[in-house]
């Protein structure tokens, strides 16, 4: 067995394969990308414990999930399962924007806009784009508020427009 490797280099993830008998091809190693995203807490491991319809053997398998806590609703532990074929798209979005890339991937994956305050932060950061605008309206925030019996805050382009006090404002 070899020594433990403690670093992940860009060349562990992307490189060009030079072939003798055909043109060079760009290569992508999902394992290296996944390792880097695990290290940076973009993704985390879980089981499929919530999949009650699946056999116990399947529920106990490792699931790789993208952290999207508080993106769609406040105070909500939330994650999106990461299909194998989405490792590279997630990695590319995260590499292009380490702050908002994973959130944007979750928004596109769910086809659901984030809650109003997150949309506002994304607009202020200049990362809100036509793809975010085209995503479906946020339903999770209303679902969560309905479960706890609280009024649903109203937002337009991330700005609070409701008649009651802003539930997410700082106390005076």
ABEGO torsion letter per residue (X at the ends): XBBBBABBBAAAABBBBBBAABBBBBBBBAAAAAAAAAAAGABBBBBAAABAABBAAAAABBBBBBBABGAABBGBBBBBBBBAAAAAAAAAAAAABAAAAAAAAAAAAAGBBBBAAAAAAAAAAGABBAAAAABBBBAAAAAAAAAAGBBBBBBBGGBBABABBBAABBBX
